[in-house]
Amino acid sequence: MTDVTTLLAALRRPRLLIRAARFGLEHYNRNHDLKRVMRSATAPSPARALTALIEEEARMEDIRRSGDATYNVTRHVEVLIALMGEARLLPQKQQTA
């Protein structure tokens, strides 16, 4: 896996999206929220979750930028919250490997 910290730091998103995600991060509950966001019965490991969340967030960003009417800002914020929450759970050496 690439350096997740660098990858997350390189994300350039509207300030309002990031602020909303940071605010929601305080209440992030992996056991409840991750399963809902990933639409899965079980929560995967943080590394696997991050891979899927990064792909999903990129897809959401493409939809947002294209101006597509199917864009769901609530879902985008939920994915960003989960992405930030899961990044915090990775062991330090995985974040820099």
C-alpha positions in Angstrom: 0.0 0.0 0.0 1.2 3.5 -0.7 1.8 6.0 2.0 -1.8 6.6 3.2 -0.9 9.7 5.1 0.6 11.3 2.0 -2.3 10.2 -0.1 -4.9 11.7 2.3 -2.8 14.9 2.6 -2.7 15.2 -1.2 -6.5 15.1 -1.5 -7.8 18.5 -2.5 -11.5 18.8 -1.7 -13.7 21.8 -1.0 -13.1 23.1 2.5 -16.7 22.6 3.5 -16.6 18.9 2.7 -13.4 18.4 4.8 -14.8 20.5 7.7 -18.0 18.5 7.7 -16.0 15.2 7.7 -13.7 16.4 10.5 -16.8 17.4 12.6 -18.4 13.9 12.0 -15.2 12.1 12.8 -15.7 12.8 16.5 -18.8 10.5 16.4 -17.4 7.9 14.0 -18.2 4.3 15.3 -16.4 1.8 13.2 -18.7 -1.1 14.1 -21.8 0.7 13.1 -20.8 3.3 10.5 -18.2 1.4 8.5 -20.6 -1.4 7.7 -23.3 1.1 6.6 -21.0 3.2 4.5 -19.4 0.1 2.8 -22.8 -1.6 2.6 -21.3 -4.7 4.1 -22.5 -7.2 6.8 -19.0 -7.2 8.4 -16.3 -4.6 8.9 -13.1 -5.4 7.0 -9.6 -4.7 8.3 -8.6 -1.0 8.3 -6.2 -1.6 5.3 -8.9 -3.3 3.2 -11.5 -0.7 4.2 -9.1 2.1 3.2 -8.6 0.7 -0.2 -12.3 0.4 -0.9 -13.0 3.8 0.7 -10.3 5.6 -1.4 -11.8 4.1 -4.6 -15.4 5.1 -3.5 -14.3 8.6 -2.5 -12.6 9.1 -5.9 -15.8 8.0 -7.6 -17.8 10.4 -5.6 -15.4 13.2 -6.4 -15.7 12.5 -10.1 -19.5 12.6 -9.9 -19.3 15.9 -7.9 -16.9 17.5 -10.4 -19.0 16.5 -13.4 -22.1 18.1 -11.9 -24.1 14.9 -12.2 -27.5 15.1 -10.6 -26.9 11.7 -8.8 -24.2 13.3 -6.6 -25.1 12.8 -2.9 -23.2 15.2 -0.7 -24.3 13.3 2.5 -22.8 10.1 1.2 -19.6 11.8 0.2 -19.2 13.2 3.7 -19.9 9.8 5.2 -17.2 8.2 3.0 -14.7 10.9 4.0 -15.5 10.4 7.7 -14.9 6.7 7.3 -11.8 7.3 5.3 -10.3 9.5 8.0 -11.4 7.2 10.8 -9.9 4.1 9.2 -6.7 5.9 8.4 -6.3 6.6 12.2 -6.5 2.8 12.9 -3.6 1.8 10.7 -0.4 0.9 12.4 2.2 3.6 12.0 4.5 1.5 9.9 1.7 0.8 7.4 1.0 4.5 7.1 4.6 5.1 6.0 5.3 1.9 4.1 
